[in-house]
Amino acid sequence: MCTLLELNNVNLSRGGVRILSNINWRVRAAENWAVLGDNGAGKSTLLRLALGEVRPDQNFDATAQPGELAWYIGGVKETSPIAARQVVAGVSPELHDWYARHGWQLSGEELLLSGLYASPLIYNTPLPDELAEVRALAAELELEHLLNYTVAEMSQGQLRRMLVARALIIRPLLLALDEVFEGLDAPSRARLSDLLAYCKTTILMTAHREEDLPDFIRCALILEQGRIVRQGLRPEFRLSEADLPDSRRAEDRSALASAAAPLSFKPPELQTQTESSADPADFAQAADLTLPLLELKQVNVFLERKHVLHDINWTVQKGENWAVLGENGSGKTTLLRCLWGEVHPALGGVLAWFGNPGPHNQALLHRQFGLVSHRLQTAVPPDMPVADLVVSGFFASLDLYQPPSAARQQAALELLEKIGLAHLAERRAGTLSYGQLRRVLLARALVHKPVLLFLDEPCSGLDAASRAAFLLTLAEAAQNGSTQLIHVTHHETDLVGITSHVLCLEQGKIVYSGTYPHKL
């Protein structure tokens, strides 16, 4: 098999922090690799190296052997990332989030065309042969029905498959996929796996869950603190606690046992004022406990003229912790966005907090709520220090307009210490891995002891150990009843044991709302 990619003694630093050290790795044609490791191990950065998006450090020590990154195209060695970009392509959580936030009016056809230009958008009128190429690929991958959808109309699973198709439009020799299955329901994961199995290209893939590694990924590499500690055939590797550093195994085993919820659940068959100036903490504490914390009546939501949520009637009482389940496109994220105030119910719908139907001062309400989501993560300023990011949770803002009090700074540092991230306090948010930043956002959401915590696939991008610690932190936060959870997920193993109720959505409609099975 011919070599496609070679890294010899490669080092890479970012923001003065060493991310990868002494990387030696060779990828041959038809070798499909899993790149494994804990959050912050350097997996995403390694894929970005393979894509030519970042460059290795230059070694100015004349006594040391310089590192080298090279691609082999038609047997010819190339060290220029410009040449490499003609034959390598990728999909990452950041790319997905960018399109979800900025590409709303982009059609599926335009999305695929952008892959031909190595640009997120298209700026010229496409040529007839380019249109023909895009339509042929869509037909080949059974994605024709999405060509006329806008990005806003696509479910998360549909957009992910289209982004993979966008990467394949140049018929790459190497396809780098960073956590490509995260956030997808089981049917979407199966469809995407089938699409990848059909590809005639060499795949490099990161994952944190065993079920996210298809059988055709036959080689594996494990990174630990930016160094390769093992590489070889995948049967020798598993995404289990056996792959964790020894010092973490006992701690993580305990956390998993404490935090894991009962596994499978299938819903039963469906049977057919004026704005208050008070701080929300005041009416949270003063509210009659017999009144609901949250109540939706006949709520309908439209996005880009598409009816996304239909006649939602839902009540959250004091002391209840809810899971929100459903396939991609069922309306789960839109429901959370409605509760957060990003989108609003159509005329006639009622959204009441603490028995008050509003209108509400959304800024004041946000100071009593916490949020962890993909959309929030993409909005984090990359230069913001981690400690300041956590403190910003007190103000429901991603900016600090005045120096925080010593008490709030101390609370932020203590919480970072509690969840094992104190060593990141002085780092800039942009230097963290995707999973590390997700855990910091949980600290931000909890630092002010919120009445209600909104979680939209919060474990996406977390390794097994981080998921365990994350879930344990959630369980502890909700244990005394001062913080209640509304948790959107596709993995029921990510639900904490304190989950008491479940809401199931299907095509924007409630198909089940009631007690979680272990309470029946």
C-alpha positions as CSV (number, residue, x, y, z in Angstrom):
1,M,0.0,0.0,0.0
2,C,1.3,3.4,-0.9
3,T,1.9,6.1,1.7
4,L,-0.5,9.0,1.7
5,L,0.5,11.0,4.8
6,E,3.7,11.0,6.9
7,L,4.6,12.9,10.1
8,N,8.2,12.6,11.4
9,N,9.1,14.1,14.8
10,V,6.3,16.7,14.5
11,N,5.6,19.2,17.3
12,L,2.9,21.8,17.4
13,S,2.1,24.6,19.9
14,R,-0.7,27.1,20.2
15,G,-0.9,30.2,22.4
16,G,2.4,29.2,24.0
17,V,1.0,25.8,24.9
18,R,2.5,22.6,23.5
19,I,-0.4,20.5,22.0
20,L,1.5,17.8,20.1
21,S,5.0,16.4,20.8
22,N,7.3,14.1,18.7
23,I,4.5,12.8,16.5
24,N,5.7,10.0,14.2
25,W,2.8,8.5,12.1
26,R,2.4,7.1,8.6
27,V,-1.0,6.6,6.9
28,R,-1.2,4.3,3.9
29,A,-3.9,4.0,1.3
30,A,-6.9,1.9,2.4
31,E,-5.8,2.1,6.1
32,N,-8.8,3.6,8.0
33,W,-7.6,5.0,11.4
34,A,-9.3,5.8,14.7
35,V,-7.6,8.6,16.6
36,L,-8.3,8.1,20.3
37,G,-7.5,9.8,23.6
38,D,-8.8,11.9,26.4
39,N,-10.1,15.5,26.0
40,G,-7.1,17.7,25.4
41,A,-4.9,14.8,24.2
42,G,-4.5,16.5,20.8
43,K,-6.8,14.4,18.6
44,S,-8.5,17.3,16.7
45,T,-5.2,19.1,16.3
46,L,-3.7,16.0,14.7
47,L,-6.5,15.8,12.2
48,R,-6.1,19.5,11.4
49,L,-2.4,18.8,10.7
50,A,-3.5,16.0,8.3
51,L,-5.8,18.5,6.6
52,G,-3.1,21.2,6.3
53,E,-5.1,23.7,8.4
54,V,-2.3,24.2,10.9
55,R,1.5,23.9,10.5
56,P,4.0,22.2,12.7
57,D,6.4,24.2,14.9
58,Q,9.6,25.2,13.2
59,N,12.6,23.7,14.9
60,F,15.3,26.4,15.3
61,D,17.7,24.2,17.3
62,A,20.4,23.3,14.8
63,T,21.3,20.2,16.9
64,A,17.8,18.7,16.7
65,Q,16.3,16.9,13.7
66,P,13.5,19.2,12.3
67,G,10.0,17.8,12.2
68,E,8.4,17.1,8.8
69,L,4.8,16.8,7.6
70,A,4.3,15.5,4.1
71,W,1.6,14.3,1.8
72,Y,2.1,11.9,-1.2
73,I,0.0,12.7,-4.2
74,G,0.4,10.3,-7.1
75,G,3.6,9.1,-5.5
76,V,5.0,12.6,-5.4
77,K,6.0,14.0,-2.0
78,E,4.4,17.4,-1.2
79,T,5.1,19.5,1.9
80,S,2.9,22.4,0.9
81,P,-0.6,22.5,2.5
82,I,-1.9,24.3,-0.6
83,A,-1.1,21.3,-2.7
84,A,-2.5,19.0,0.0
85,R,-5.9,20.7,0.1
86,Q,-6.6,19.4,-3.4
87,V,-6.7,15.8,-2.1
88,V,-7.6,16.0,1.6
89,A,-11.0,17.1,3.1
90,G,-12.7,17.0,6.5
91,V,-15.7,17.6,8.8
92,S,-15.5,18.9,12.3
93,P,-17.9,20.0,15.1
94,E,-16.7,23.6,14.5
95,L,-17.6,23.4,10.7
96,H,-21.0,22.0,11.6
97,D,-21.7,24.7,14.1
98,W,-20.5,27.4,11.7
99,Y,-23.0,26.3,9.1
100,A,-25.8,25.9,11.7
101,R,-25.2,29.5,12.8
102,H,-24.3,31.3,9.5
103,G,-25.5,29.3,6.6
104,W,-29.3,29.4,7.1
105,Q,-30.2,30.5,3.6
106,L,-27.7,28.3,1.9
107,S,-29.3,25.5,-0.2
108,G,-28.0,21.9,-0.1
109,E,-26.8,22.3,-3.7
110,E,-24.8,25.5,-2.8
111,L,-23.4,23.7,0.3
112,L,-22.0,20.9,-1.9
113,L,-20.7,23.4,-4.5
114,S,-18.7,25.2,-1.8
115,G,-16.6,22.0,-1.3
116,L,-15.3,22.5,-4.9
117,Y,-13.9,25.9,-4.0
118,A,-12.5,25.0,-0.5
119,S,-14.5,27.9,0.8
120,P,-17.5,27.9,3.2
121,L,-19.6,29.9,0.7
122,I,-19.7,30.3,-3.1
123,Y,-19.1,33.7,-4.6
124,N,-19.4,32.9,-8.3
125,T,-22.1,31.5,-10.6
126,P,-21.4,27.8,-10.8
127,L,-20.5,26.3,-14.2
128,P,-22.8,23.7,-15.8
129,D,-20.2,20.9,-15.3
130,E,-19.9,21.8,-11.6
131,L,-23.7,21.6,-11.1
132,A,-23.7,18.3,-12.9
133,E,-20.9,17.0,-10.6
134,V,-22.8,18.0,-7.5
135,R,-26.1,16.5,-8.6
136,A,-24.4,13.3,-9.6
137,L,-22.7,12.9,-6.2
138,A,-26.0,13.7,-4.4
139,A,-27.7,10.9,-6.5
140,E,-24.8,8.6,-5.8
141,L,-25.1,9.1,-2.0
142,E,-28.9,9.2,-2.0
143,L,-29.0,12.8,-0.9
144,E,-30.9,14.3,-3.9
145,H,-33.9,15.2,-1.7
146,L,-31.7,17.6,0.3
147,L,-30.4,19.7,-2.6
148,N,-33.3,22.2,-2.4
149,Y,-33.4,22.3,1.4
150,T,-31.9,25.3,3.1
151,V,-29.4,24.6,6.0
152,A,-32.1,26.0,8.3
153,E,-34.5,23.3,7.2
154,M,-32.1,20.4,7.7
155,S,-32.0,18.4,10.8
156,Q,-28.7,17.9,12.6
157,G,-28.3,14.4,11.0
158,Q,-29.1,15.7,7.5
159,L,-26.6,18.6,7.8
160,R,-23.9,16.2,9.0
161,R,-24.4,13.9,6.0
162,M,-24.4,16.9,3.6
163,L,-21.1,18.1,5.2
164,V,-19.6,14.7,4.6
165,A,-20.9,14.8,1.0
166,R,-19.3,18.3,0.7
167,A,-16.0,16.9,1.8
168,L,-16.3,14.0,-0.8
169,I,-17.0,16.3,-3.7
170,I,-13.3,16.6,-4.5
171,R,-12.9,12.8,-4.3
172,P,-10.2,13.2,-1.6
173,L,-7.5,10.7,-0.9
174,L,-7.8,11.4,2.8
175,L,-11.1,12.2,4.7
176,A,-10.6,13.5,8.3
177,L,-13.7,13.2,10.5
178,D,-13.7,14.8,13.9
179,E,-16.5,13.4,16.2
180,V,-18.7,13.1,13.1
181,F,-21.3,10.9,14.9
182,E,-21.7,13.2,18.0
183,G,-25.2,14.7,18.4
184,L,-26.8,12.2,16.0
185,D,-29.7,9.8,16.9
186,A,-29.3,6.1,16.2
187,P,-31.0,6.1,12.7
188,S,-28.9,9.1,11.6
189,R,-25.7,7.3,12.9
190,A,-26.6,4.2,10.9
191,R,-27.3,6.2,7.7
192,L,-24.0,8.1,8.0
193,S,-22.1,4.9,8.7
194,D,-23.5,3.4,5.5
195,L,-22.5,6.5,3.6
196,L,-18.9,6.3,4.9
197,A,-18.7,2.6,4.2
198,Y,-19.5,3.4,0.6
199,C,-16.7,5.9,0.3
200,K,-13.6,4.9,-1.6
201,T,-11.2,7.0,0.4
202,T,-8.9,6.6,3.4
203,I,-10.6,7.8,6.6
204,L,-9.1,9.3,9.8
205,M,-11.7,9.5,12.6
206,T,-11.9,10.6,16.2
207,A,-14.5,9.3,18.5
208,H,-15.2,9.0,22.3
209,R,-17.8,6.2,22.1
210,E,-17.3,2.6,21.0
211,E,-20.5,2.6,18.9
212,D,-19.3,5.5,16.9
213,L,-16.4,3.5,15.4
214,P,-17.6,1.5,12.3
215,D,-16.2,-1.9,11.6
216,F,-14.2,-0.7,8.6
217,I,-12.0,1.5,10.9
218,R,-9.3,-1.2,11.4
219,C,-6.3,0.8,12.8
220,A,-6.1,2.9,15.9
221,L,-3.8,5.4,17.5
222,I,-3.9,6.6,21.1
223,L,-2.8,10.1,22.2
224,E,-2.0,11.1,25.8
225,Q,-1.0,14.6,26.6
226,G,-0.1,15.3,23.0
227,R,2.1,12.2,22.5
228,I,1.4,8.9,20.7
229,V,1.4,6.1,23.3
230,R,0.1,3.3,21.2
231,Q,-0.7,2.6,17.5
232,G,-1.5,-0.5,15.5
233,L,-4.5,-2.7,14.6
234,R,-7.8,-1.6,16.2
235,P,-8.7,-5.0,17.7
236,E,-6.0,-4.3,20.2
237,F,-7.8,-1.1,21.4
238,R,-11.1,-0.3,23.0
239,L,-12.7,3.0,24.1
240,S,-13.0,1.7,27.7
241,E,-11.5,2.5,31.1
242,A,-8.6,0.2,30.2
243,D,-7.4,3.0,27.9
244,L,-7.5,5.6,30.7
245,P,-4.4,6.7,32.6
246,D,-4.0,4.5,35.7
247,S,-4.5,7.4,38.1
248,R,-8.0,8.1,36.8
249,R,-9.5,4.6,36.6
250,A,-10.8,4.2,40.2
251,E,-12.1,7.8,40.2
252,D,-13.9,7.4,36.9
253,R,-15.3,3.9,37.8
254,S,-16.9,5.4,40.9
255,A,-18.2,8.4,39.0
256,L,-19.8,6.3,36.3
257,A,-21.5,4.1,38.9
258,S,-22.9,7.1,40.7
259,A,-24.0,9.1,37.7
260,A,-25.4,6.6,35.2
261,A,-29.2,6.4,34.7
262,P,-31.3,3.3,33.8
263,L,-30.8,2.5,30.2
264,S,-33.5,2.0,27.6
265,F,-36.9,3.7,27.6
266,K,-39.6,3.5,25.1
267,P,-42.7,5.8,25.5
268,P,-46.1,4.1,25.7
269,E,-48.4,4.4,22.7
270,L,-49.9,7.8,22.2
271,Q,-53.5,8.1,23.4
272,T,-55.5,9.7,21.2
273,Q,-49.8,40.4,32.9
274,T,-47.5,43.2,33.1
275,E,-43.7,42.9,33.3
276,S,-42.4,42.4,36.8
277,S,-39.5,44.6,37.8
278,A,-38.5,42.1,40.5
279,D,-35.4,40.0,40.2
280,P,-36.3,36.4,39.1
281,A,-34.7,35.1,42.3
282,D,-37.4,36.9,44.3
283,F,-40.3,35.4,42.5
284,A,-38.5,32.0,42.4
285,Q,-38.2,32.1,46.1
286,A,-41.6,33.7,46.8
287,A,-43.6,31.6,44.3
288,D,-46.3,29.3,45.6
289,L,-44.8,25.8,45.5
290,T,-48.1,24.6,44.0
291,L,-47.5,26.7,40.9
292,P,-45.4,25.3,38.1
293,L,-41.9,26.4,37.6
294,L,-42.6,26.4,33.9
295,E,-45.7,26.1,31.8
296,L,-46.3,26.0,28.1
297,K,-49.8,26.2,26.7
298,Q,-50.6,25.8,22.9
299,V,-47.1,26.8,22.0
300,N,-46.3,26.8,18.2
301,V,-42.9,27.9,16.9
302,F,-42.1,28.7,13.3
303,L,-38.5,29.0,11.9
304,E,-38.0,30.4,8.4
305,R,-41.7,29.9,7.8
306,K,-41.4,26.2,8.7
307,H,-43.7,24.9,11.5
308,V,-41.2,23.3,13.9
309,L,-43.2,22.9,17.2
310,H,-46.9,22.0,17.2
311,D,-49.3,22.8,20.0
312,I,-46.9,22.1,22.9
313,N,-48.6,21.8,26.2
314,W,-46.1,21.0,29.0
315,T,-45.7,21.7,32.7
316,V,-42.5,21.5,34.8
317,Q,-43.2,21.4,38.6
318,K,-40.9,22.2,41.4
319,G,-38.4,19.3,42.1
320,E,-38.8,17.7,38.6
321,N,-35.8,16.9,36.4
322,W,-36.7,16.3,32.8
323,A,-35.1,14.4,29.9
324,V,-36.1,15.6,26.4
325,L,-35.8,12.8,23.8
326,G,-36.5,12.4,20.1
327,E,-34.8,11.9,16.8
328,N,-32.9,14.6,14.9
329,G,-35.3,17.1,13.6
330,S,-38.0,16.4,16.2
331,G,-37.7,19.9,17.7
332,K,-35.7,19.3,20.9
333,T,-33.2,22.1,20.4
334,T,-35.9,24.5,19.2
335,L,-37.8,23.8,22.4
336,L,-34.8,24.8,24.5
337,R,-34.2,27.9,22.3
338,C,-37.8,28.9,23.0
339,L,-37.4,28.4,26.8
340,W,-34.1,30.5,26.6
341,G,-35.9,33.2,24.7
342,E,-33.9,32.9,21.4
343,V,-37.1,32.2,19.5
344,H,-40.7,33.0,20.5
345,P,-44.1,31.3,20.5
346,A,-46.5,32.2,17.7
347,L,-49.4,34.4,18.7
348,G,-51.8,32.6,21.0
349,G,-49.2,30.5,22.8
350,V,-48.3,31.1,26.4
351,L,-44.9,30.6,28.1
352,A,-45.2,31.2,31.9
353,W,-42.4,31.3,34.5
354,F,-43.3,30.8,38.1
355,G,-47.0,31.1,37.3
356,N,-46.3,34.5,35.6
357,P,-47.3,34.5,31.9
358,G,-45.2,37.6,31.2
359,P,-44.0,39.5,29.5
360,H,-40.7,38.8,31.2
361,N,-37.4,40.6,31.5
362,Q,-35.3,37.9,29.7
363,A,-32.0,39.3,30.9
364,L,-33.1,38.9,34.6
365,L,-34.5,35.5,34.0
366,H,-31.2,34.3,32.4
367,R,-29.4,35.2,35.6
368,Q,-31.4,32.4,37.3
369,F,-30.8,29.9,34.5
370,G,-27.8,28.0,33.2
371,L,-27.2,26.8,29.6
372,V,-24.8,24.3,28.0
373,S,-25.2,24.0,24.2
374,H,-23.4,23.8,20.9
375,R,-24.7,27.3,19.9
376,L,-23.3,28.8,23.1
377,Q,-20.0,27.1,22.7
378,T,-19.5,28.6,19.2
379,A,-20.1,32.1,20.5
380,V,-17.3,31.9,23.2
381,P,-14.6,34.6,22.5
382,P,-11.4,32.6,21.8
383,D,-9.2,35.1,23.7
384,M,-11.3,35.0,26.9
385,P,-9.5,33.6,29.9
386,V,-11.1,30.4,31.3
387,A,-11.6,31.9,34.8
388,D,-13.3,35.0,33.3
389,L,-15.5,32.7,31.2
390,V,-16.8,30.9,34.3
391,V,-17.4,34.2,36.1
392,S,-19.5,35.4,33.2
393,G,-22.1,32.9,34.2
394,F,-23.1,35.3,37.1
395,F,-24.1,37.8,34.4
396,A,-25.6,35.6,31.7
397,S,-23.2,37.2,29.3
398,L,-20.1,36.2,27.4
399,D,-18.5,39.5,28.2
400,L,-17.4,41.1,31.5
401,Y,-18.1,44.8,31.4
402,Q,-16.6,45.5,34.8
403,P,-14.1,43.7,37.1
404,P,-15.9,40.9,39.0
405,S,-15.9,40.9,42.8
406,A,-13.3,38.8,44.7
407,A,-16.0,36.5,45.9
408,R,-17.2,35.7,42.4
409,Q,-13.7,35.1,41.2
410,Q,-13.1,32.8,44.1
411,A,-16.3,30.9,43.4
412,A,-15.2,30.4,39.8
413,L,-11.8,29.1,40.8
414,E,-13.3,26.7,43.5
415,L,-15.7,25.3,40.9
416,L,-12.9,24.7,38.4
417,E,-11.0,23.0,41.1
418,K,-14.0,20.8,42.0
419,I,-14.4,19.6,38.4
420,G,-10.7,19.0,37.9
421,L,-10.0,22.0,35.6
422,A,-8.1,24.4,37.9
423,H,-5.0,24.0,35.7
424,L,-6.9,25.6,32.8
425,A,-7.9,28.7,34.7
426,E,-5.4,31.0,33.0
427,R,-5.6,29.5,29.6
428,R,-7.5,31.3,26.7
429,A,-10.7,29.6,25.6
430,G,-9.4,29.3,22.1
431,T,-6.5,27.0,23.2
432,L,-8.8,24.4,24.7
433,S,-10.0,21.3,23.1
434,Y,-13.7,21.0,22.2
435,G,-14.3,18.7,25.1
436,Q,-12.4,20.8,27.6
437,L,-14.4,23.9,26.6
438,R,-17.6,21.9,27.0
439,R,-16.7,21.1,30.7
440,V,-15.7,24.8,31.3
441,L,-19.2,25.8,30.0
442,L,-20.8,23.5,32.6
443,A,-18.8,25.3,35.3
444,R,-20.1,28.6,33.9
445,A,-23.6,27.3,33.9
446,L,-23.4,26.1,37.6
447,V,-21.3,28.9,39.2
448,H,-24.3,31.0,40.1
449,K,-26.4,28.0,41.4
450,P,-29.2,28.3,38.8
451,V,-32.8,27.5,39.4
452,L,-33.0,25.7,36.1
453,L,-30.2,24.2,33.9
454,F,-30.8,23.7,30.2
455,L,-28.6,21.0,28.6
456,D,-28.5,20.5,24.9
457,E,-26.4,17.3,24.2
458,P,-23.9,18.5,26.9
459,C,-21.8,15.3,26.7
460,S,-21.0,15.7,23.0
461,G,-17.2,15.7,22.5
462,L,-16.4,14.3,26.0
463,D,-14.3,11.3,26.6
464,A,-15.5,8.5,28.9
465,A,-13.8,9.9,32.0
466,S,-15.0,13.4,31.3
467,R,-18.5,12.2,30.8
468,A,-18.4,10.4,34.1
469,A,-17.2,13.5,35.9
470,F,-19.6,15.7,34.1
471,L,-22.6,13.5,35.0
472,L,-21.5,13.3,38.6
473,T,-21.3,17.1,38.8
474,L,-24.8,17.3,37.3
475,A,-26.2,14.8,39.8
476,E,-24.6,16.7,42.7
477,A,-26.0,20.0,41.5
478,A,-29.5,18.6,41.2
479,Q,-29.4,16.4,44.3
480,N,-30.7,18.9,46.8
481,G,-33.4,20.3,44.5
482,S,-32.1,23.8,44.3
483,T,-31.2,23.3,40.6
484,Q,-33.5,21.4,38.2
485,L,-32.5,19.9,34.9
486,I,-34.0,20.0,31.4
487,H,-31.6,17.6,29.5
488,V,-31.8,17.0,25.7
489,T,-29.8,14.0,24.6
490,H,-29.7,11.1,22.1
491,H,-27.9,8.8,24.6
492,E,-29.9,7.7,27.5
493,T,-26.8,6.5,29.2
494,D,-25.9,10.3,29.5
495,L,-28.9,10.9,31.8
496,V,-28.2,11.2,35.5
497,G,-30.0,8.9,37.9
498,I,-32.0,11.8,39.4
499,T,-33.9,12.2,36.2
500,S,-37.6,12.0,37.2
501,H,-39.6,12.8,34.0
502,V,-39.3,12.5,30.2
503,L,-40.7,14.4,27.3
504,C,-40.6,12.7,23.9
505,L,-41.0,14.7,20.7
506,E,-41.7,13.4,17.2
507,Q,-41.8,15.8,14.2
508,G,-42.4,18.7,16.6
509,K,-45.2,17.1,18.5
510,I,-45.3,15.7,22.0
511,V,-45.8,11.9,21.9
512,Y,-45.2,11.2,25.6
513,S,-44.9,13.4,28.7
514,G,-44.7,11.7,32.1
515,T,-42.7,10.0,34.8
516,Y,-39.4,8.4,34.0
517,P,-39.7,4.6,34.1
518,H,-37.7,4.0,37.3
519,K,-40.3,6.1,39.1
520,L,-43.3,4.1,37.8
